Amino acid sequence: MIHQGQCPKCGKRVLHVHVESVLGMIANESKARCLSYSCIHCFAVLGVQIDPRGKRRAKTADKAVAKDDKPAK
């Protein structure tokens, strides 16, 4: 049983965490933007979730079109 508020690796209280943006991979392709939470004391990963605010990345063809289609002033 994991005690709430304690790191399962080092046993210290978890009052703050490192939040890092990572990419979720499926079949060697990046599919989703995710968030990783780790202990500030021992850097053990405490959890990973899909970033609810993560925007889909534009495909390379869409980027080329977006650069050419600048709004007229």
Short mmCIF file of the C-alpha atoms (twelve columns), coordinates in Angstrom:
data_MODEL
# 
_entry.id   MODEL 
# 
loop_
_atom_site.group_PDB 
_atom_site.id 
_atom_site.type_symbol 
_atom_site.label_atom_id 
_atom_site.label_alt_id 
_atom_site.label_comp_id 
_atom_site.label_asym_id 
_atom_site.label_seq_id 
_atom_site.Cartn_x 
_atom_site.Cartn_y 
_atom_site.Cartn_z 
_atom_site.pdbx_PDB_model_num 
ATOM 1  C CA . MET A 1  0.000  0.000  0.000   1 
ATOM 2  C CA . ILE A 2  1.370  3.403  -0.975  1 
ATOM 3  C CA . HIS A 3  1.114  6.103  1.657   1 
ATOM 4  C CA . GLN A 4  -0.369 9.252  0.223   1 
ATOM 5  C CA . GLY A 5  2.096  12.132 0.259   1 
ATOM 6  C CA . GLN A 6  5.246  9.963  0.391   1 
ATOM 7  C CA . CYS A 7  7.593  9.055  -2.438  1 
ATOM 8  C CA . PRO A 8  7.495  5.274  -2.923  1 
ATOM 9  C CA . LYS A 9  11.248 5.194  -3.681  1 
ATOM 10 C CA . CYS A 10 12.911 7.477  -1.107  1 
ATOM 11 C CA . GLY A 11 10.075 7.722  1.450   1 
ATOM 12 C CA . LYS A 12 10.301 11.513 1.783   1 
ATOM 13 C CA . ARG A 13 7.175  13.680 1.807   1 
ATOM 14 C CA . VAL A 14 6.106  14.864 -1.630  1 
ATOM 15 C CA . LEU A 15 5.147  18.516 -1.241  1 
ATOM 16 C CA . HIS A 16 6.369  19.568 -4.701  1 
ATOM 17 C CA . VAL A 17 7.033  17.653 -7.918  1 
ATOM 18 C CA . HIS A 18 9.055  18.231 -11.075 1 
ATOM 19 C CA . VAL A 19 6.658  18.598 -14.010 1 
ATOM 20 C CA . GLU A 20 8.137  17.826 -17.397 1 
ATOM 21 C CA . SER A 21 6.623  17.790 -20.882 1 
ATOM 22 C CA . VAL A 22 7.237  14.464 -22.678 1 
ATOM 23 C CA . LEU A 23 5.986  12.755 -25.831 1 
ATOM 24 C CA . GLY A 24 3.902  9.602  -25.737 1 
ATOM 25 C CA . MET A 25 5.190  7.036  -28.262 1 
ATOM 26 C CA . ILE A 26 3.245  4.314  -30.070 1 
ATOM 27 C CA . ALA A 27 5.083  2.146  -32.625 1 
ATOM 28 C CA . ASN A 28 8.063  4.555  -32.627 1 
ATOM 29 C CA . GLU A 29 5.872  7.544  -33.558 1 
ATOM 30 C CA . SER A 30 5.061  10.442 -31.252 1 
ATOM 31 C CA . LYS A 31 1.321  10.365 -30.753 1 
ATOM 32 C CA . ALA A 32 0.518  12.609 -27.783 1 
ATOM 33 C CA . ARG A 33 1.930  15.323 -25.612 1 
ATOM 34 C CA . CYS A 34 2.150  14.139 -22.009 1 
ATOM 35 C CA . LEU A 35 3.173  15.386 -18.571 1 
ATOM 36 C CA . SER A 36 5.582  13.508 -16.311 1 
ATOM 37 C CA . TYR A 37 5.636  14.051 -12.534 1 
ATOM 38 C CA . SER A 38 8.769  13.132 -10.566 1 
ATOM 39 C CA . CYS A 39 10.012 13.399 -6.976  1 
ATOM 40 C CA . ILE A 40 12.177 16.473 -6.299  1 
ATOM 41 C CA . HIS A 41 14.414 14.436 -3.955  1 
ATOM 42 C CA . CYS A 42 15.252 11.290 -5.914  1 
ATOM 43 C CA . PHE A 43 13.737 12.040 -9.373  1 
ATOM 44 C CA . ALA A 44 11.644 8.842  -9.348  1 
ATOM 45 C CA . VAL A 45 8.724  9.065  -11.779 1 
ATOM 46 C CA . LEU A 46 5.510  9.331  -9.782  1 
ATOM 47 C CA . GLY A 47 3.135  9.464  -12.721 1 
ATOM 48 C CA . VAL A 48 2.546  10.310 -16.375 1 
ATOM 49 C CA . GLN A 49 -0.624 11.581 -18.021 1 
ATOM 50 C CA . ILE A 50 -1.758 13.005 -21.330 1 
ATOM 51 C CA . ASP A 51 -1.471 16.791 -21.262 1 
ATOM 52 C CA . PRO A 52 -5.054 18.110 -21.293 1 
ATOM 53 C CA . ARG A 53 -3.820 21.450 -22.675 1 
ATOM 54 C CA . GLY A 54 -1.521 19.911 -25.288 1 
ATOM 55 C CA . LYS A 55 -2.291 21.020 -28.811 1 
ATOM 56 C CA . ARG A 56 -1.908 18.700 -31.761 1 
ATOM 57 C CA . ARG A 57 1.246  19.366 -33.722 1 
ATOM 58 C CA . ALA A 58 0.805  20.482 -37.307 1 
ATOM 59 C CA . LYS A 59 2.010  18.061 -39.957 1 
ATOM 60 C CA . THR A 60 4.954  19.202 -42.086 1 
ATOM 61 C CA . ALA A 61 2.705  19.774 -45.130 1 
ATOM 62 C CA . ASP A 62 0.391  21.933 -42.998 1 
ATOM 63 C CA . LYS A 63 3.362  23.980 -41.777 1 
ATOM 64 C CA . ALA A 64 4.449  24.727 -45.331 1 
ATOM 65 C CA . VAL A 65 0.936  25.860 -46.265 1 
ATOM 66 C CA . ALA A 66 0.650  27.954 -43.102 1 
ATOM 67 C CA . LYS A 67 3.893  29.798 -43.918 1 
ATOM 68 C CA . ASP A 68 2.719  30.639 -47.451 1 
ATOM 69 C CA . ASP A 69 -0.777 31.736 -46.421 1 
ATOM 70 C CA . LYS A 70 0.016  34.887 -44.476 1 
ATOM 71 C CA . PRO A 71 -2.903 37.256 -43.941 1 
ATOM 72 C CA . ALA A 72 -2.910 40.370 -46.144 1 
ATOM 73 C CA . LYS A 73 -2.452 43.689 -44.371 1 
# 
